[in-house]
């Protein structure tokens, strides 16, 4: 008779179960199936190469690591590296990563001096290995393209916006039940963006119209048909100065205090809308082409980041507008338009997705006060990302004044404004970057090395948006094929209880 041991690791928000299971030989397994191998490698002082890597790729990663800004590298390590006593092999030498088994033993022995508890960095060191690569499981399936998919800040709700006028809010904690089904009002083309207020009471949605609508999420009405079952108040971003010209809103975000909205539009402008005063409090012509993406750089709401089809990322400081339409700084490096920006939340670092098929990592402190006189890179080809493949001769081009900290390649940004994000701070220490892709996949990159940590393949159309749960190893991908699917790393190896049927059409490549 063989006795099988099982270990429970309680991280406060979820429990990781470690023990022998059939998933040890599952081709989809990543960290869990390799737990014992990791332990042996670490104990023997051997290298560890992560997901789908090899010794050669590890060597390439170490070479590229020197190119990454030293500070962002150190900040990432501080957020996701364990206490030095966990990693100490012999006096003066440290071995990373540290196996989960060793960290559990160290915690029991109170190596870190925290009374037998893991620090946030210890927790991230363990959880960041358990990538959401198992699955997918079907969450929902619609007959129209999915454009937006976002978790709420606490992860209890999930919002998905579709081209066919539907916006659905799912209750994650109640088996992904549809809590509210919203039929959008006066929709032009598609739902371009949505944003949930910090208190989760209100949702705003935008389309190719200057009017953004706001919906009461907390009402008891499950079916929210605009001005039929509920009132969808319209927030008008236009003015008499527009002379009747109608523009569209590509991006809209709530401020951290929920009092303002920031929006980017097709009339090259950034808008700030004061919800208490019910009016536009600020408009600035920010770019020389469409403003595809905007967001706040940190919780203060003072810094706004924007990206446009003029290939530029700009920083706006509302405390010191020196002149009208003048940014605090400009960051140059993309060869084509910027489709999305995500802030690290520290007021310093952010990433951007570009139509030049790259993600770039930026440090705001490296920005210039003006755009270089010769910003445009000469090209001898005609190209439109909406219906053409990216020219092969353009893939090796580099901007002569590139101010980015690091560049990530491998995914495809075509046909639509594909989004990218930092992985969650709570569970991974933001050590990964992930993005949708025109090739129907989700790509997860290691922030430091630039290597592909994982590629999730299931969809049959472009993945415009995807989102990682703020606490759990769960990622939702949404596609133009109408599917919302869930990728997880369940510690037990069993399908999660909240899931619907398993999607059979799946492929995964390391």
Helices and strands as residue ranges (DSSP letters): E 6-10, E 15-19, G 22-25, G 32-34, H 35-44, H 55-65, H 70-80, H 84-87, E 88-90, E 93-94, H 100-108, H 120-127, E 134-141, E 146-151, E 157-162, E 166-171, G 172-174, E 177-183, E 193-196, E 202-206, E 211-216, E 223-225, E 233-236, G 240-242, E 249-254, E 260-265, E 269-274, E 279-285, E 291-296, E 303-308, E 313-317, E 329-331, E 338-343, E 349-354, E 358-363, G 364-366, G 392-394, E 406-409, E 420-422, H 425-428, E 432-436, E 441-446, E 452-457, E 463-468, E 474-479, E 483-488, E 507-509
